[in-house]
Amino acid sequence: MDRKNNFLKILKKNSELMSILDEVSVLNLPNYYLAAGSVFQTVWNYSDGNNLMTGIHDIDIVYFDKVISADSSAKNDKKLEQVLSEKFPYQFDIHNEAYMHLWHNGNKAPYKNTENAIERWIATVHAVGISGNSRNIEIFAPYA
């Protein structure tokens, strides 16, 4: 079995993560991904024979939307985090990557899209995201 199919098989075994992905898929966030820890930790847990959600306390969701303002985006992100935390027992970290360059005093060049943001994450093991829904998962993993 090739690496991509094996990766998808492991992810689909994590029914809780798949439920979260399905919930996020209906939020209509443009260019979105469940990313970083919840994705790579699922694979590590599978490899170690642990429950697939072991050690996963937060769920990172990134998207790209330049149509709304940075302030509106931040407010919407907080509302979505609360809604998702009420449905699932995790903390959610949602960020519009269109404005992440503003975080560090504007010292970074703006991202072009969510994939460009993921490509520039410092920890390459975190640089993995899934999109779509539990039946049709899209993967972005530039360092795989």
N, C-alpha and C positions, 0 to 999 in steps of 0.2 A: 504494500500500500504506500502511495507517495506521501510526503510530509504534509502537504496541504490537507489531503483527505483524512489523515491520521489526526491532525490538529482539529479539524471539524468534528470528527467522531468523539474526541475527548470533550470538546466544548458542549456538544449536544447531550452528553451524559450529565452535565450540570444543569438539571432541570430548573433550579432556582435562578441561575444566571439567565437561562433561556426565557423564563417568565419575565425577568426584568428587561431583557432585550425586546420582548414582545410589547411590553408596556411603553418603553421608550420609542419604539417604532411608530406608535400612533400619536406622538407628541408633535409631529411635523417639524422637527428641528432640521434645518438644512445642513447637509454635509456632516452628519453626526456619526460618532463612534462611542461605544463602550470601550474604554481603553485602560491600559496600564495594569495595575495590580489585580483586579478581578479576573482579567483574562490570563495573564501569565501565571498567577497563583493557582488557577484551576489546573493548568498543565502540570505544575510542580506537585500539587496535591495528588493528582492522578498518578504521577510517576512514583510518589512516595507511599501510595496506598492509603492516603488520608481521605476523609470526607472532602468533597470537592470545594466546599465553601470554607474550609479551615483557614483561619488567619485572614479572611476577607472581612474587613470591617467597614470599608467604604467602597463606593462605586463611582468611578470617574467617568463622566460623560462630557465629551467635547464636541463642538459644532462650530460652524462658521456662518455668520450672518452680519453683513455690513449694512443691511437695510435699516436695522434699528440702531438707535444710539447706544453708546457705551453705558450710559446711566440706565436706560430702559432695559438693556440686556442684563445688567447686574441685578436689577430688581426682579426681572422675570426668572432669572436663574435661581435666585433665592426662593421664589414661590414654588418653582418646579422641584427644587431640592426638598422642600417641606412636604409637598404632595406625595412624592415618591417615598420619602421616609415614613409617611403614614401608612403606605401600602406594603412596604418591605422593611425588615428590621436592620437596615443599614443606613449609614450616613451617605448622602449623595453629594458629590462635588461636580457641579455643572459649570462649564466655562465656555464662553463664546471666544474662540481663538482669534476672531477678527480684532479683538481689543487687548489681547494678552501682552502685546509689545508695550503697552502703557504701564504695566505693572512695575517694572524696574526703571522708573524715571525715564521711560521712553528710550532706553539705551539699545533696544533691539529693533531690528528692521521688522516691519509688520509682516505677518504671515500672509501668504497668497490664498490659502485654503486650509482645511483641517489636516490634510495629508502633509502639507508643508510644515505645519506645526509639529506633528508627530515625528517627522524626519529630523527635526531640530531639538528634540528632547535630549537632555544630557545623558540620562541613563538609557542606553540602547535596549536593555532588557524590557524596559517599560514601553518602548516604542512599538506597540502593537494595539490594534483596535479592530473591533468587529461592528458591523452595521447590518441593517436589514432586519430580519426577524428569525425566529427559531427554525423556520422551514427553509429560509433562503439567507444564509449568512454570507456577508461580504467580509473579506479580511484585508487589512492593510498592515503589513509588517515589513518595513523597508530594510531591516537588518537580518531578516530570516534567511 
